[in-house]
């Protein structure tokens, strides 16, 4: 009742998410949970709906398409969209594959149905920058299926450079093990590259690059801490506990930046001596940016991980306060997505939305 009674806040956010392989829309649920909880309203004065208020792929219409399964930013609409928007948020550009639907791709066509940052997307980002309007972006902005030309132009525009490496924490590295979820191709490729047998079984981190190289870091064998930690620079995040580190279990990219950008938070991998040797052998850092933002000029923020990916009830945000259960039932730090959401992503995003609101 308190949430219903509180006034809404108008904010026209252009959300782009090309990775919506099913109706769950997990890739952007965390974002919409925050928008609903804070009661931001669309130009139509309605609460944001995670099922329809975005540009991207709409799985409901795929099998009976009639051209309605994709809502895209078109070249002729860029000026109008920019003029009427307050903020852009690029969630994920990886895209949707025919294999996501368990169907055979049409003869002669690639597996990709839709995805990648394209020329219209780049020109939209350019127009937002030239208009001085803020942009928030996430992991996978520069990775395939984005073309090399568009990747280069987007990186030059933002002053951000992806190394070509990405990675993820896995609760178990055991082949076929519970909670492992290791794709079979990863195991096959690693065995081929190392002329050995995959015998990992503990938790750990897998790193891979665009050339197909895989590096496996296993708890105890290579790591003192099994999961990457986010270390927030306190002067940029005064609302966070300066002593707290945040576990991140999702996909991340190893990305670097230059002036006039600055790093707000850092990913830290904690290798032991053996792990350090493996990282150095592959020219990989153990500390690299987690959140990058512009220091001057047109504002933008880049999250170097898929921060908004969480299977959380979006309409559960319709309540007074932020709905963080740990405030009522305190728990110790946990290696799970929800702890990261409540204690890092949601506070960070709420403060950015306040800052970026006109």
Secondary structure, DSSP 8 states (H G I E B T S, - for coil): -HHHHS--EE--EEEEE----STT-GGGHHHHHHHHHTTEE-TTS-B--TTTSSEEE-GGGSTT-TT-SEE---GGGHHHHHHH-SEEEEEE---EEGGGGT----TTS-SEEE-S--HHHHHHHHHHHHTT-EEEEETTSSSTTS-HHHHHHHHHHHTEEEEEEEEEEES--STT-TTT---HHHHHHHHHHHTS-----S-EEEEEETT--EEEEEBTTTBSSSSEEEEE-GGG-TTS-TT--EEE-S-EEEEEE-TTEEEEEEEE--B-HHHHHHHHHTT--SEEEEEEEESSSS-EEEESB-TT-----GGGG-SSS---GGGTS-----SSHHHHIIIIIHHHHHHHHHHH--
